[in-house]
């Protein structure tokens, strides 16, 4: 991916692995997606390393992507961009920052097809939505990411009931 429309001030997950605990959490997050989507190929460096991209980087966000070996009709996309918003580390003792939120985007080469954010109702929105059972898998992944990073999920009452 280049620094086009999807660049939101984030940083490659591989560049953020500054402690063993955070590296393990990033690897576990990638493995979590692979459990739900075994055909997906993980990429911990979804952004190019160029001056324009570096100008927008934020240390509070981890980006990783997953690419499918072609079109995924269940997901209605070819790739997933996953952005994990982390709490800024308060002290050096905080080896694994707390997860504040997740944004998952379903992408093609041309554009974003849908997005799911862990705010509001946790439902995907966009022009071409994934199937209902896949949407539930994505919400489950988000819940498991909150558990993995020790964050408090932002699930609404309706999402907690669905869990």
C-alpha positions as CSV (number, residue, x, y, z in Angstrom):
1,X,0.0,0.0,0.0
2,X,1.2,3.5,-0.7
3,X,0.6,6.7,1.2
4,X,-2.6,7.3,-0.7
5,X,-6.1,7.8,0.7
6,X,-5.9,5.2,3.5
7,X,-2.9,6.7,5.3
8,X,-4.3,7.9,8.6
9,X,-1.2,8.7,10.7
10,X,-0.2,5.2,11.7
11,X,2.9,3.1,11.8
12,X,3.9,-0.3,10.6
13,X,3.4,-2.9,13.3
14,X,6.9,-4.3,12.7
15,X,8.5,-0.9,13.5
16,X,6.6,-0.7,16.8
17,X,7.9,-4.0,18.2
18,X,10.3,-2.3,20.7
19,X,9.8,-4.7,23.5
20,X,9.5,-8.5,23.7
21,X,6.0,-8.2,25.1
22,X,4.7,-5.9,22.3
23,X,6.4,-8.0,19.6
24,X,4.6,-11.1,21.1
25,X,1.3,-9.2,21.1
26,X,1.7,-8.2,17.5
27,X,2.6,-11.7,16.5
28,X,-0.5,-13.0,18.5
29,X,-2.7,-10.4,16.7
30,X,-1.5,-11.7,13.3
31,X,-2.1,-15.3,14.4
32,X,-5.6,-14.4,15.6
33,X,-6.5,-13.2,12.1
34,X,-5.0,-16.3,10.6
35,X,-7.2,-18.5,12.8
36,X,-10.3,-16.9,11.4
37,X,-8.9,-16.4,7.9
38,X,-6.3,-19.2,7.2
39,X,-5.8,-18.1,3.5
40,X,-4.7,-14.6,4.6
41,X,-1.1,-13.6,4.3
42,X,0.0,-11.2,7.1
43,X,2.0,-8.1,6.3
44,X,3.5,-6.2,9.3
45,X,4.8,-3.4,7.1
46,X,1.8,-2.2,5.0
47,X,3.2,1.3,4.4
48,X,6.0,2.4,2.2
49,X,9.0,4.0,3.9
50,X,9.1,7.4,2.2
51,X,9.1,11.0,3.4
52,X,5.4,11.6,2.8
53,X,4.4,8.5,4.7
54,X,6.8,9.3,7.6
55,X,5.3,12.8,7.9
56,X,2.0,11.2,9.0
57,X,3.2,8.5,11.4
58,X,1.9,8.2,14.9
59,X,3.4,6.0,17.5
60,X,0.0,5.4,19.1
61,X,-1.3,3.3,16.2
62,X,-0.1,-0.1,14.9
63,X,-1.0,-1.1,11.3
64,X,-0.9,-4.5,9.8
65,X,-2.6,-5.9,6.8
66,X,-3.8,-9.3,5.5
67,X,-3.9,-10.2,1.8
68,X,-5.9,-12.9,0.3
69,X,-4.8,-15.0,-2.7
70,X,-7.4,-13.4,-4.9
71,X,-10.9,-12.0,-4.4
72,X,-12.7,-13.0,-1.1
73,X,-16.4,-13.1,-1.9
74,X,-17.2,-13.6,1.8
75,X,-15.3,-10.4,2.8
76,X,-16.0,-8.5,-0.5
77,X,-12.4,-7.4,-0.7
78,X,-8.8,-8.6,-1.5
79,X,-7.1,-7.2,1.6
80,X,-7.8,-6.1,5.2
81,X,-6.0,-3.1,6.7
82,X,-6.1,-3.4,10.5
83,X,-5.3,-0.3,12.6
84,X,-4.9,-0.7,16.4
85,X,-5.1,2.5,18.4
86,X,-3.0,2.2,21.5
87,X,-2.9,4.2,24.7
88,X,0.3,6.3,24.8
89,X,2.7,4.7,27.2
90,X,2.9,6.5,30.5
91,X,6.1,5.0,31.8
92,X,8.9,2.7,30.7
93,X,7.3,0.0,32.8
94,X,4.3,-0.1,30.4
95,X,5.8,-2.7,28.0
96,X,2.5,-3.5,26.3
97,X,0.2,-0.5,25.7
98,X,-3.5,-0.8,26.3
99,X,-5.7,-1.1,23.2
100,X,-8.2,1.8,22.8
101,X,-9.8,0.9,19.5
102,X,-9.7,-1.1,16.3
103,X,-10.4,-0.1,12.8
104,X,-10.6,-2.8,10.1
105,X,-11.0,-1.8,6.4
106,X,-11.8,-4.1,3.5
107,X,-9.8,-3.0,0.5
108,X,-9.4,-3.6,-3.2
109,X,-6.7,-2.1,-5.4
110,X,-9.1,0.7,-6.3
111,X,-10.7,1.7,-3.0
112,X,-12.0,1.0,0.4
113,X,-15.1,-1.3,0.2
114,X,-16.1,-1.2,3.9
115,X,-14.9,-0.5,7.4
116,X,-15.6,-1.7,10.9
117,X,-14.7,0.3,13.9
118,X,-15.0,-0.6,17.6
119,X,-17.2,2.5,18.3
120,X,-20.9,2.6,18.2
121,X,-22.6,-0.6,17.0
122,X,-19.4,-2.4,15.7
123,X,-21.1,-3.0,12.4
124,X,-19.4,-2.7,9.0
125,X,-20.4,0.2,6.8
126,X,-19.5,0.9,3.2
127,X,-20.5,0.2,-0.4
128,X,-19.9,-3.6,-0.4
129,X,-20.3,-5.3,3.0
130,X,-18.9,-8.6,4.1
131,X,-21.3,-11.5,4.8
132,X,-23.1,-11.5,8.1
133,X,-21.1,-14.5,9.5
134,X,-17.9,-12.8,8.5
135,X,-18.9,-9.6,10.2
136,X,-19.5,-11.6,13.4
137,X,-16.0,-13.1,13.0
138,X,-14.5,-9.7,12.6
139,X,-16.3,-8.5,15.8
140,X,-15.0,-11.6,17.6
141,X,-11.5,-10.8,16.5
142,X,-11.9,-7.3,17.9
143,X,-13.1,-8.6,21.2
144,X,-10.1,-11.0,21.3
145,X,-7.7,-8.1,20.4
146,X,-9.0,-6.2,23.4
147,X,-8.3,-9.2,25.6
148,X,-4.9,-9.7,24.1
149,X,-3.8,-6.1,24.7
150,X,-5.6,-5.7,28.0
151,X,-7.8,-2.9,26.8
152,X,-11.3,-2.2,27.7
153,X,-13.5,-2.9,24.8
154,X,-15.8,-0.1,23.6
155,X,-18.6,-2.6,23.0
156,X,-22.1,-1.2,23.2
157,X,-24.8,-3.1,25.0
158,X,-26.0,-4.6,21.7
159,X,-22.6,-5.9,20.9
160,X,-22.1,-7.4,24.3
161,X,-25.4,-9.2,24.0
162,X,-24.3,-10.6,20.6
163,X,-21.1,-11.9,22.2
